[in-house]
């Protein structure tokens, strides 16, 4: 089963119903979306619909990587 469409216009309705004191279940029935969608939006509305960056963060910065390559290269540097 695929994912449903993300909330667009419904976000304002959820915020309004939440401030009016409606329960999440009532809000879900009112806008015609699942309770899970409403709960996920209410839990963290600022980050709703954003994806986390994939993978583990790198241990080395770009500067560190350049320094490692420069130190490990076999090039001979001379003053002449």
PDB file with SEQRES, HELIX, SHEET and CRYST1 records, atoms N, CA, C and O in Angstrom:
SEQRES   1 A   80  UNK UNK UNK UNK UNK UNK UNK UNK UNK UNK UNK UNK UNK          
SEQRES   2 A   80  UNK UNK UNK UNK UNK UNK UNK UNK UNK UNK UNK UNK UNK          
SEQRES   3 A   80  UNK UNK UNK UNK UNK UNK UNK UNK UNK UNK UNK UNK UNK          
SEQRES   4 A   80  UNK UNK UNK UNK UNK UNK UNK UNK UNK UNK UNK UNK UNK          
SEQRES   5 A   80  UNK UNK UNK UNK UNK UNK UNK UNK UNK UNK UNK UNK UNK          
SEQRES   6 A   80  UNK UNK UNK UNK UNK UNK UNK UNK UNK UNK UNK UNK UNK          
SEQRES   7 A   80  UNK UNK                                                      
HELIX    1 AA1 UNK A   10  UNK A   20  1                                  11    
HELIX    2 AA2 UNK A   24  UNK A   31  1                                   8    
HELIX    3 AA3 UNK A   35  UNK A   43  1                                   9    
HELIX    4 AA4 UNK A   45  UNK A   47  5                                   3    
HELIX    5 AA5 UNK A   62  UNK A   72  1                                  11    
CRYST1    1.000    1.000    1.000  90.00  90.00  90.00 P 1           1          
ATOM      1  N   UNK A   1       0.839  -1.171   0.000  1.00  0.00           N  
ATOM      2  CA  UNK A   1       0.000   0.000   0.000  1.00  0.00           C  
ATOM      3  C   UNK A   1       0.886   1.236   0.000  1.00  0.00           C  
ATOM      4  O   UNK A   1       1.794   1.349   0.823  1.00  0.00           O  
ATOM      5  N   UNK A   2       0.633   2.153  -0.906  1.00  0.00           N  
ATOM      6  CA  UNK A   2       1.467   3.330  -1.051  1.00  0.00           C  
ATOM      7  C   UNK A   2       1.128   4.422  -0.057  1.00  0.00           C  
ATOM      8  O   UNK A   2       0.166   4.334   0.706  1.00  0.00           O  
ATOM      9  N   UNK A   3       1.944   5.441  -0.097  1.00  0.00           N  
ATOM     10  CA  UNK A   3       1.709   6.584   0.776  1.00  0.00           C  
ATOM     11  C   UNK A   3       0.594   7.448   0.209  1.00  0.00           C  
ATOM     12  O   UNK A   3       0.396   7.507  -1.004  1.00  0.00           O  
ATOM     13  N   UNK A   4      -0.130   8.115   1.095  1.00  0.00           N  
ATOM     14  CA  UNK A   4      -1.153   9.053   0.668  1.00  0.00           C  
ATOM     15  C   UNK A   4      -0.530  10.396   0.335  1.00  0.00           C  
ATOM     16  O   UNK A   4       0.672  10.600   0.505  1.00  0.00           O  
ATOM     17  N   UNK A   5      -1.348  11.289  -0.134  1.00  0.00           N  
ATOM     18  CA  UNK A   5      -0.863  12.626  -0.450  1.00  0.00           C  
ATOM     19  C   UNK A   5      -0.553  13.381   0.835  1.00  0.00           C  
ATOM     20  O   UNK A   5      -1.270  13.230   1.824  1.00  0.00           O  
ATOM     21  N   UNK A   6       0.510  14.197   0.840  1.00  0.00           N  
ATOM     22  CA  UNK A   6       0.817  14.973   2.041  1.00  0.00           C  
ATOM     23  C   UNK A   6      -0.227  16.062   2.267  1.00  0.00           C  
ATOM     24  O   UNK A   6      -0.953  16.448   1.351  1.00  0.00           O  
ATOM     25  N   UNK A   7      -0.286  16.537   3.477  1.00  0.00           N  
ATOM     26  CA  UNK A   7      -1.236  17.596   3.818  1.00  0.00           C  
ATOM     27  C   UNK A   7      -0.847  18.887   3.106  1.00  0.00           C  
ATOM     28  O   UNK A   7       0.332  19.237   3.050  1.00  0.00           O  
ATOM     29  N   UNK A   8      -1.815  19.580   2.575  1.00  0.00           N  
ATOM     30  CA  UNK A   8      -1.550  20.890   1.970  1.00  0.00           C  
ATOM     31  C   UNK A   8      -2.501  21.902   2.596  1.00  0.00           C  
ATOM     32  O   UNK A   8      -2.122  22.622   3.520  1.00  0.00           O  
ATOM     33  N   UNK A   9      -3.719  21.960   2.105  1.00  0.00           N  
ATOM     34  CA  UNK A   9      -4.702  22.905   2.636  1.00  0.00           C  
ATOM     35  C   UNK A   9      -5.210  22.476   4.007  1.00  0.00           C  
ATOM     36  O   UNK A   9      -5.692  23.300   4.784  1.00  0.00           O  
ATOM     37  N   UNK A  10      -5.100  21.192   4.299  1.00  0.00           N  
ATOM     38  CA  UNK A  10      -5.643  20.671   5.545  1.00  0.00           C  
ATOM     39  C   UNK A  10      -4.855  21.122   6.769  1.00  0.00           C  
ATOM     40  O   UNK A  10      -5.372  21.068   7.885  1.00  0.00           O  
ATOM     41  N   UNK A  11      -3.612  21.566   6.582  1.00  0.00           N  
ATOM     42  CA  UNK A  11      -2.797  21.972   7.728  1.00  0.00           C  
ATOM     43  C   UNK A  11      -3.457  23.118   8.489  1.00  0.00           C  
ATOM     44  O   UNK A  11      -3.467  23.121   9.720  1.00  0.00           O  
ATOM     45  N   UNK A  12      -4.000  24.077   7.773  1.00  0.00           N  
ATOM     46  CA  UNK A  12      -4.688  25.190   8.421  1.00  0.00           C  
ATOM     47  C   UNK A  12      -5.928  24.735   9.162  1.00  0.00           C  
ATOM     48  O   UNK A  12      -6.231  25.236  10.245  1.00  0.00           O  
ATOM     49  N   UNK A  13      -6.656  23.775   8.574  1.00  0.00           N  
ATOM     50  CA  UNK A  13      -7.846  23.247   9.240  1.00  0.00           C  
ATOM     51  C   UNK A  13      -7.477  22.510  10.523  1.00  0.00           C  
ATOM     52  O   UNK A  13      -8.165  22.631  11.537  1.00  0.00           O  
ATOM     53  N   UNK A  14      -6.392  21.749  10.474  1.00  0.00           N  
ATOM     54  CA  UNK A  14      -5.962  21.014  11.667  1.00  0.00           C  
ATOM     55  C   UNK A  14      -5.560  21.994  12.761  1.00  0.00           C  
ATOM     56  O   UNK A  14      -5.924  21.810  13.922  1.00  0.00           O  
ATOM     57  N   UNK A  15      -4.809  23.040  12.400  1.00  0.00           N  
ATOM     58  CA  UNK A  15      -4.410  24.042  13.393  1.00  0.00           C  
ATOM     59  C   UNK A  15      -5.631  24.727  14.002  1.00  0.00           C  
ATOM     60  O   UNK A  15      -5.703  24.915  15.216  1.00  0.00           O  
ATOM     61  N   UNK A  16      -6.584  25.096  13.155  1.00  0.00           N  
ATOM     62  CA  UNK A  16      -7.777  25.788  13.644  1.00  0.00           C  
ATOM     63  C   UNK A  16      -8.603  24.886  14.556  1.00  0.00           C  
ATOM     64  O   UNK A  16      -9.053  25.317  15.617  1.00  0.00           O  
ATOM     65  N   UNK A  17      -8.800  23.641  14.145  1.00  0.00           N  
ATOM     66  CA  UNK A  17      -9.589  22.719  14.960  1.00  0.00           C  
ATOM     67  C   UNK A  17      -8.889  22.402  16.277  1.00  0.00           C  
ATOM     68  O   UNK A  17      -9.545  22.197  17.298  1.00  0.00           O  
ATOM     69  N   UNK A  18      -7.568  22.361  16.255  1.00  0.00           N  
ATOM     70  CA  UNK A  18      -6.821  22.092  17.478  1.00  0.00           C  
ATOM     71  C   UNK A  18      -6.972  23.242  18.464  1.00  0.00           C  
ATOM     72  O   UNK A  18      -7.131  23.017  19.664  1.00  0.00           O  
ATOM     73  N   UNK A  19      -6.922  24.478  17.962  1.00  0.00           N  
ATOM     74  CA  UNK A  19      -7.067  25.624  18.860  1.00  0.00           C  
ATOM     75  C   UNK A  19      -8.501  25.755  19.372  1.00  0.00           C  
ATOM     76  O   UNK A  19      -8.729  26.301  20.451  1.00  0.00           O  
ATOM     77  N   UNK A  20      -9.473  25.251  18.594  1.00  0.00           N  
ATOM     78  CA  UNK A  20     -10.868  25.283  19.044  1.00  0.00           C  
ATOM     79  C   UNK A  20     -11.172  24.186  20.059  1.00  0.00           C  
ATOM     80  O   UNK A  20     -12.236  24.187  20.677  1.00  0.00           O  
ATOM     81  N   UNK A  21     -10.240  23.250  20.230  1.00  0.00           N  
ATOM     82  CA  UNK A  21     -10.419  22.213  21.235  1.00  0.00           C  
ATOM     83  C   UNK A  21     -10.986  20.911  20.701  1.00  0.00           C  
ATOM     84  O   UNK A  21     -11.362  20.039  21.484  1.00  0.00           O  
ATOM     85  N   UNK A  22     -11.055  20.758  19.382  1.00  0.00           N  
ATOM     86  CA  UNK A  22     -11.533  19.494  18.823  1.00  0.00           C  
ATOM     87  C   UNK A  22     -10.470  18.420  19.021  1.00  0.00           C  
ATOM     88  O   UNK A  22      -9.274  18.709  18.995  1.00  0.00           O  
ATOM     89  N   UNK A  23     -10.909  17.188  19.218  1.00  0.00           N  
ATOM     90  CA  UNK A  23      -9.965  16.092  19.363  1.00  0.00           C  
ATOM     91  C   UNK A  23      -9.362  15.760  18.003  1.00  0.00           C  
ATOM     92  O   UNK A  23      -9.885  16.160  16.962  1.00  0.00           O  
ATOM     93  N   UNK A  24      -8.260  15.026  18.027  1.00  0.00           N  
ATOM     94  CA  UNK A  24      -7.620  14.632  16.777  1.00  0.00           C  
ATOM     95  C   UNK A  24      -8.531  13.710  15.968  1.00  0.00           C  
ATOM     96  O   UNK A  24      -8.550  13.782  14.739  1.00  0.00           O  
ATOM     97  N   UNK A  25      -9.278  12.855  16.641  1.00  0.00           N  
ATOM     98  CA  UNK A  25     -10.206  11.952  15.951  1.00  0.00           C  
ATOM     99  C   UNK A  25     -11.300  12.751  15.246  1.00  0.00           C  
ATOM    100  O   UNK A  25     -11.633  12.463  14.096  1.00  0.00           O  
ATOM    101  N   UNK A  26     -11.854  13.740  15.920  1.00  0.00           N  
ATOM    102  CA  UNK A  26     -12.891  14.576  15.309  1.00  0.00           C  
ATOM    103  C   UNK A  26     -12.323  15.359  14.126  1.00  0.00           C  
ATOM    104  O   UNK A  26     -12.985  15.511  13.099  1.00  0.00           O  
ATOM    105  N   UNK A  27     -11.104  15.852  14.275  1.00  0.00           N  
ATOM    106  CA  UNK A  27     -10.460  16.590  13.192  1.00  0.00           C  
ATOM    107  C   UNK A  27     -10.238  15.687  11.988  1.00  0.00           C  
ATOM    108  O   UNK A  27     -10.462  16.103  10.851  1.00  0.00           O  
ATOM    109  N   UNK A  28      -9.798  14.449  12.228  1.00  0.00           N  
ATOM    110  CA  UNK A  28      -9.552  13.507  11.135  1.00  0.00           C  
ATOM    111  C   UNK A  28     -10.839  13.221  10.368  1.00  0.00           C  
ATOM    112  O   UNK A  28     -10.830  13.178   9.137  1.00  0.00           O  
ATOM    113  N   UNK A  29     -11.934  13.028  11.077  1.00  0.00           N  
ATOM    114  CA  UNK A  29     -13.218  12.780  10.422  1.00  0.00           C  
ATOM    115  C   UNK A  29     -13.670  14.029   9.668  1.00  0.00           C  
ATOM    116  O   UNK A  29     -14.210  13.925   8.567  1.00  0.00           O  
ATOM    117  N   UNK A  30     -13.455  15.204  10.250  1.00  0.00           N  
ATOM    118  CA  UNK A  30     -13.894  16.464   9.654  1.00  0.00           C  
ATOM    119  C   UNK A  30     -13.196  16.740   8.325  1.00  0.00           C  
ATOM    120  O   UNK A  30     -13.838  17.159   7.362  1.00  0.00           O  
ATOM    121  N   UNK A  31     -11.870  16.506   8.268  1.00  0.00           N  
ATOM    122  CA  UNK A  31     -11.137  16.804   7.028  1.00  0.00           C  
ATOM    123  C   UNK A  31     -11.051  15.600   6.100  1.00  0.00           C  
ATOM    124  O   UNK A  31     -10.615  15.735   4.957  1.00  0.00           O  
ATOM    125  N   UNK A  32     -11.457  14.428   6.571  1.00  0.00           N  
ATOM    126  CA  UNK A  32     -11.456  13.243   5.723  1.00  0.00           C  
ATOM    127  C   UNK A  32     -10.092  12.610   5.548  1.00  0.00           C  
ATOM    128  O   UNK A  32      -9.818  12.005   4.512  1.00  0.00           O  
ATOM    129  N   UNK A  33      -9.234  12.739   6.541  1.00  0.00           N  
ATOM    130  CA  UNK A  33      -7.912  12.117   6.507  1.00  0.00           C  
ATOM    131  C   UNK A  33      -7.784  11.170   7.687  1.00  0.00           C  
ATOM    132  O   UNK A  33      -8.629  11.171   8.582  1.00  0.00           O  
ATOM    133  N   UNK A  34      -6.737  10.366   7.692  1.00  0.00           N  
ATOM    134  CA  UNK A  34      -6.582   9.374   8.752  1.00  0.00           C  
ATOM    135  C   UNK A  34      -6.140  10.035  10.058  1.00  0.00           C  
ATOM    136  O   UNK A  34      -5.573  11.128  10.066  1.00  0.00           O  
ATOM    137  N   UNK A  35      -6.416   9.346  11.146  1.00  0.00           N  
ATOM    138  CA  UNK A  35      -6.014   9.825  12.466  1.00  0.00           C  
ATOM    139  C   UNK A  35      -4.497   9.880  12.569  1.00  0.00           C  
ATOM    140  O   UNK A  35      -3.949  10.771  13.219  1.00  0.00           O  
ATOM    141  N   UNK A  36      -3.815   8.933  11.930  1.00  0.00           N  
ATOM    142  CA  UNK A  36      -2.357   8.893  11.971  1.00  0.00           C  
ATOM    143  C   UNK A  36      -1.751  10.152  11.345  1.00  0.00           C  
ATOM    144  O   UNK A  36      -0.776  10.691  11.867  1.00  0.00           O  
ATOM    145  N   UNK A  37      -2.314  10.622  10.242  1.00  0.00           N  
ATOM    146  CA  UNK A  37      -1.819  11.838   9.589  1.00  0.00           C  
ATOM    147  C   UNK A  37      -1.998  13.039  10.508  1.00  0.00           C  
ATOM    148  O   UNK A  37      -1.094  13.863  10.648  1.00  0.00           O  
ATOM    149  N   UNK A  38      -3.157  13.135  11.126  1.00  0.00           N  
ATOM    150  CA  UNK A  38      -3.434  14.259  12.026  1.00  0.00           C  
ATOM    151  C   UNK A  38      -2.497  14.212  13.230  1.00  0.00           C  
ATOM    152  O   UNK A  38      -1.953  15.242  13.630  1.00  0.00           O  
ATOM    153  N   UNK A  39      -2.306  13.030  13.811  1.00  0.00           N  
ATOM    154  CA  UNK A  39      -1.416  12.898  14.966  1.00  0.00           C  
ATOM    155  C   UNK A  39       0.016  13.278  14.613  1.00  0.00           C  
ATOM    156  O   UNK A  39       0.682  13.969  15.383  1.00  0.00           O  
ATOM    157  N   UNK A  40       0.497  12.828  13.446  1.00  0.00           N  
ATOM    158  CA  UNK A  40       1.863  13.150  13.036  1.00  0.00           C  
ATOM    159  C   UNK A  40       2.039  14.648  12.817  1.00  0.00           C  
ATOM    160  O   UNK A  40       3.089  15.203  13.141  1.00  0.00           O  
ATOM    161  N   UNK A  41       1.028  15.299  12.273  1.00  0.00           N  
ATOM    162  CA  UNK A  41       1.130  16.740  12.053  1.00  0.00           C  
ATOM    163  C   UNK A  41       1.081  17.498  13.380  1.00  0.00           C  
ATOM    164  O   UNK A  41       1.857  18.431  13.585  1.00  0.00           O  
ATOM    165  N   UNK A  42       0.184  17.112  14.277  1.00  0.00           N  
ATOM    166  CA  UNK A  42       0.056  17.790  15.570  1.00  0.00           C  
ATOM    167  C   UNK A  42       1.326  17.616  16.401  1.00  0.00           C  
ATOM    168  O   UNK A  42       1.722  18.521  17.135  1.00  0.00           O  
ATOM    169  N   UNK A  43       1.962  16.449  16.282  1.00  0.00           N  
ATOM    170  CA  UNK A  43       3.155  16.149  17.070  1.00  0.00           C  
ATOM    171  C   UNK A  43       4.297  17.118  16.751  1.00  0.00           C  
ATOM    172  O   UNK A  43       4.998  17.564  17.660  1.00  0.00           O  
ATOM    173  N   UNK A  44       4.490  17.448  15.468  1.00  0.00           N  
ATOM    174  CA  UNK A  44       5.580  18.342  15.078  1.00  0.00           C  
ATOM    175  C   UNK A  44       5.221  19.054  13.773  1.00  0.00           C  
ATOM    176  O   UNK A  44       5.707  18.667  12.710  1.00  0.00           O  
ATOM    177  N   UNK A  45       4.375  20.091  13.838  1.00  0.00           N  
ATOM    178  CA  UNK A  45       3.912  20.738  12.605  1.00  0.00           C  
ATOM    179  C   UNK A  45       5.021  21.442  11.829  1.00  0.00           C  
ATOM    180  O   UNK A  45       4.932  21.573  10.608  1.00  0.00           O  
ATOM    181  N   UNK A  46       6.046  21.890  12.512  1.00  0.00           N  
ATOM    182  CA  UNK A  46       7.119  22.631  11.837  1.00  0.00           C  
ATOM    183  C   UNK A  46       7.915  21.737  10.891  1.00  0.00           C  
ATOM    184  O   UNK A  46       8.334  22.180   9.822  1.00  0.00           O  
ATOM    185  N   UNK A  47       8.126  20.481  11.283  1.00  0.00           N  
ATOM    186  CA  UNK A  47       8.939  19.572  10.481  1.00  0.00           C  
ATOM    187  C   UNK A  47       8.105  18.543   9.728  1.00  0.00           C  
ATOM    188  O   UNK A  47       8.657  17.584   9.188  1.00  0.00           O  
ATOM    189  N   UNK A  48       6.785  18.723   9.683  1.00  0.00           N  
ATOM    190  CA  UNK A  48       5.943  17.765   8.979  1.00  0.00           C  
ATOM    191  C   UNK A  48       6.247  17.806   7.486  1.00  0.00           C  
ATOM    192  O   UNK A  48       6.283  18.879   6.884  1.00  0.00           O  
ATOM    193  N   UNK A  49       6.463  16.644   6.895  1.00  0.00           N  
ATOM    194  CA  UNK A  49       6.679  16.544   5.458  1.00  0.00           C  
ATOM    195  C   UNK A  49       8.113  16.746   5.019  1.00  0.00           C  
ATOM    196  O   UNK A  49       8.389  16.695   3.820  1.00  0.00           O  
ATOM    197  N   UNK A  50       9.035  16.973   5.934  1.00  0.00           N  
ATOM    198  CA  UNK A  50      10.435  17.120   5.557  1.00  0.00           C  
ATOM    199  C   UNK A  50      11.143  15.791   5.748  1.00  0.00           C  
ATOM    200  O   UNK A  50      10.797  15.017   6.641  1.00  0.00           O  
ATOM    201  N   UNK A  51      12.124  15.529   4.916  1.00  0.00           N  
ATOM    202  CA  UNK A  51      12.857  14.275   4.998  1.00  0.00           C  
ATOM    203  C   UNK A  51      14.165  14.482   5.738  1.00  0.00           C  
ATOM    204  O   UNK A  51      14.751  15.564   5.709  1.00  0.00           O  
ATOM    205  N   UNK A  52      14.610  13.431   6.398  1.00  0.00           N  
ATOM    206  CA  UNK A  52      15.900  13.470   7.060  1.00  0.00           C  
ATOM    207  C   UNK A  52      16.987  13.190   6.031  1.00  0.00           C  
ATOM    208  O   UNK A  52      16.743  12.470   5.063  1.00  0.00           O  
ATOM    209  N   UNK A  53      18.185  13.747   6.220  1.00  0.00           N  
ATOM    210  CA  UNK A  53      19.262  13.454   5.276  1.00  0.00           C  
ATOM    211  C   UNK A  53      19.682  11.986   5.387  1.00  0.00           C  
ATOM    212  O   UNK A  53      19.751  11.451   6.494  1.00  0.00           O  
ATOM    213  N   UNK A  54      19.964  11.331   4.260  1.00  0.00           N  
ATOM    214  CA  UNK A  54      20.307   9.914   4.301  1.00  0.00           C  
ATOM    215  C   UNK A  54      21.740   9.678   4.753  1.00  0.00           C  
ATOM    216  O   UNK A  54      22.615  10.522   4.558  1.00  0.00           O  
ATOM    217  N   UNK A  55      21.961   8.538   5.347  1.00  0.00           N  
ATOM    218  CA  UNK A  55      23.310   8.106   5.681  1.00  0.00           C  
ATOM    219  C   UNK A  55      23.861   8.704   6.956  1.00  0.00           C  
ATOM    220  O   UNK A  55      23.278   9.601   7.565  1.00  0.00           O  
ATOM    221  N   UNK A  56      25.005   8.171   7.333  1.00  0.00           N  
ATOM    222  CA  UNK A  56      25.694   8.632   8.527  1.00  0.00           C  
ATOM    223  C   UNK A  56      26.536   9.854   8.183  1.00  0.00           C  
ATOM    224  O   UNK A  56      27.123   9.901   7.102  1.00  0.00           O  
ATOM    225  N   UNK A  57      26.612  10.845   9.071  1.00  0.00           N  
ATOM    226  CA  UNK A  57      27.440  12.017   8.789  1.00  0.00           C  
ATOM    227  C   UNK A  57      28.913  11.637   8.660  1.00  0.00           C  
ATOM    228  O   UNK A  57      29.383  10.715   9.328  1.00  0.00           O  
ATOM    229  N   UNK A  58      29.626  12.340   7.812  1.00  0.00           N  
ATOM    230  CA  UNK A  58      31.033  12.061   7.583  1.00  0.00           C  
ATOM    231  C   UNK A  58      31.860  12.464   8.798  1.00  0.00           C  
ATOM    232  O   UNK A  58      31.570  13.463   9.457  1.00  0.00           O  
ATOM    233  N   UNK A  59      32.891  11.678   9.085  1.00  0.00           N  
ATOM    234  CA  UNK A  59      33.775  11.991  10.203  1.00  0.00           C  
ATOM    235  C   UNK A  59      34.766  13.090   9.844  1.00  0.00           C  
ATOM    236  O   UNK A  59      35.271  13.787  10.725  1.00  0.00           O  
ATOM    237  N   UNK A  60      35.046  13.247   8.546  1.00  0.00           N  
ATOM    238  CA  UNK A  60      36.027  14.223   8.099  1.00  0.00           C  
ATOM    239  C   UNK A  60      35.349  15.340   7.319  1.00  0.00           C  
ATOM    240  O   UNK A  60      34.419  15.105   6.547  1.00  0.00           O  
ATOM    241  N   UNK A  61      35.831  16.557   7.535  1.00  0.00           N  
ATOM    242  CA  UNK A  61      35.333  17.680   6.750  1.00  0.00           C  
ATOM    243  C   UNK A  61      36.036  17.667   5.392  1.00  0.00           C  
ATOM    244  O   UNK A  61      36.986  16.911   5.187  1.00  0.00           O  
ATOM    245  N   UNK A  62      35.571  18.498   4.475  1.00  0.00           N  
ATOM    246  CA  UNK A  62      36.215  18.584   3.165  1.00  0.00           C  
ATOM    247  C   UNK A  62      37.674  19.028   3.302  1.00  0.00           C  
ATOM    248  O   UNK A  62      38.543  18.565   2.564  1.00  0.00           O  
ATOM    249  N   UNK A  63      37.927  19.914   4.238  1.00  0.00           N  
ATOM    250  CA  UNK A  63      39.290  20.384   4.461  1.00  0.00           C  
ATOM    251  C   UNK A  63      40.185  19.249   4.942  1.00  0.00           C  
ATOM    252  O   UNK A  63      41.321  19.116   4.485  1.00  0.00           O  
ATOM    253  N   UNK A  64      39.674  18.421   5.871  1.00  0.00           N  
ATOM    254  CA  UNK A  64      40.445  17.275   6.357  1.00  0.00           C  
ATOM    255  C   UNK A  64      40.757  16.300   5.227  1.00  0.00           C  
ATOM    256  O   UNK A  64      41.870  15.781   5.142  1.00  0.00           O  
ATOM    257  N   UNK A  65      39.780  16.050   4.363  1.00  0.00           N  
ATOM    258  CA  UNK A  65      39.991  15.130   3.242  1.00  0.00           C  
ATOM    259  C   UNK A  65      41.078  15.650   2.310  1.00  0.00           C  
ATOM    260  O   UNK A  65      41.925  14.879   1.857  1.00  0.00           O  
ATOM    261  N   UNK A  66      41.063  16.950   2.018  1.00  0.00           N  
ATOM    262  CA  UNK A  66      42.098  17.522   1.149  1.00  0.00           C  
ATOM    263  C   UNK A  66      43.476  17.405   1.783  1.00  0.00           C  
ATOM    264  O   UNK A  66      44.451  17.102   1.096  1.00  0.00           O  
ATOM    265  N   UNK A  67      43.565  17.643   3.089  1.00  0.00           N  
ATOM    266  CA  UNK A  67      44.851  17.539   3.776  1.00  0.00           C  
ATOM    267  C   UNK A  67      45.366  16.100   3.776  1.00  0.00           C  
ATOM    268  O   UNK A  67      46.566  15.881   3.612  1.00  0.00           O  
ATOM    269  N   UNK A  68      44.497  15.133   3.955  1.00  0.00           N  
ATOM    270  CA  UNK A  68      44.908  13.729   3.940  1.00  0.00           C  
ATOM    271  C   UNK A  68      45.448  13.354   2.570  1.00  0.00           C  
ATOM    272  O   UNK A  68      46.484  12.698   2.468  1.00  0.00           O  
ATOM    273  N   UNK A  69      44.753  13.765   1.518  1.00  0.00           N  
ATOM    274  CA  UNK A  69      45.212  13.457   0.163  1.00  0.00           C  
ATOM    275  C   UNK A  69      46.547  14.129  -0.102  1.00  0.00           C  
ATOM    276  O   UNK A  69      47.436  13.525  -0.703  1.00  0.00           O  
ATOM    277  N   UNK A  70      46.700  15.360   0.333  1.00  0.00           N  
ATOM    278  CA  UNK A  70      47.958  16.077   0.103  1.00  0.00           C  
ATOM    279  C   UNK A  70      49.109  15.415   0.851  1.00  0.00           C  
ATOM    280  O   UNK A  70      50.200  15.285   0.295  1.00  0.00           O  
ATOM    281  N   UNK A  71      48.897  14.996   2.090  1.00  0.00           N  
ATOM    282  CA  UNK A  71      49.959  14.358   2.879  1.00  0.00           C  
ATOM    283  C   UNK A  71      50.283  12.960   2.357  1.00  0.00           C  
ATOM    284  O   UNK A  71      51.433  12.528   2.424  1.00  0.00           O  
ATOM    285  N   UNK A  72      49.287  12.256   1.842  1.00  0.00           N  
ATOM    286  CA  UNK A  72      49.493  10.880   1.408  1.00  0.00           C  
ATOM    287  C   UNK A  72      50.036  10.778  -0.009  1.00  0.00           C  
ATOM    288  O   UNK A  72      50.473   9.703  -0.421  1.00  0.00           O  
ATOM    289  N   UNK A  73      50.018  11.859  -0.756  1.00  0.00           N  
ATOM    290  CA  UNK A  73      50.491  11.768  -2.139  1.00  0.00           C  
ATOM    291  C   UNK A  73      52.002  11.570  -2.158  1.00  0.00           C  
ATOM    292  O   UNK A  73      52.707  11.967  -1.230  1.00  0.00           O  
ATOM    293  N   UNK A  74      52.484  10.951  -3.225  1.00  0.00           N  
ATOM    294  CA  UNK A  74      53.912  10.662  -3.349  1.00  0.00           C  
ATOM    295  C   UNK A  74      54.657  11.756  -4.096  1.00  0.00           C  
ATOM    296  O   UNK A  74      55.826  11.587  -4.443  1.00  0.00           O  
ATOM    297  N   UNK A  75      54.005  12.850  -4.340  1.00  0.00           N  
ATOM    298  CA  UNK A  75      54.656  13.921  -5.082  1.00  0.00           C  
ATOM    299  C   UNK A  75      55.791  14.506  -4.250  1.00  0.00           C  
ATOM    300  O   UNK A  75      55.661  14.716  -3.044  1.00  0.00           O  
ATOM    301  N   UNK A  76      56.898  14.761  -4.924  1.00  0.00           N  
ATOM    302  CA  UNK A  76      58.055  15.342  -4.261  1.00  0.00           C  
ATOM    303  C   UNK A  76      57.985  16.851  -4.462  1.00  0.00           C  
ATOM    304  O   UNK A  76      57.883  17.336  -5.588  1.00  0.00           O  
ATOM    305  N   UNK A  77      58.040  17.570  -3.377  1.00  0.00           N  
ATOM    306  CA  UNK A  77      58.038  19.023  -3.477  1.00  0.00           C  
ATOM    307  C   UNK A  77      59.455  19.526  -3.271  1.00  0.00           C  
ATOM    308  O   UNK A  77      60.175  19.042  -2.398  1.00  0.00           O  
ATOM    309  N   UNK A  78      59.843  20.485  -4.067  1.00  0.00           N  
ATOM    310  CA  UNK A  78      61.191  21.029  -3.940  1.00  0.00           C  
ATOM    311  C   UNK A  78      61.127  22.539  -4.029  1.00  0.00           C  
ATOM    312  O   UNK A  78      60.140  23.111  -4.490  1.00  0.00           O  
ATOM    313  N   UNK A  79      62.184  23.165  -3.585  1.00  0.00           N  
ATOM    314  CA  UNK A  79      62.252  24.619  -3.619  1.00  0.00           C  
ATOM    315  C   UNK A  79      62.836  25.111  -4.936  1.00  0.00           C  
ATOM    316  O   UNK A  79      62.680  26.284  -5.276  1.00  0.00           O  
ATOM    317  N   UNK A  80      63.495  24.253  -5.670  1.00  0.00           N  
ATOM    318  CA  UNK A  80      64.176  24.687  -6.891  1.00  0.00           C  
ATOM    319  C   UNK A  80      63.288  24.682  -8.088  1.00  0.00           C  
ATOM    320  O   UNK A  80      63.729  25.024  -9.185  1.00  0.00           O  
TER     321      UNK A  80                                                      
END                                                                             
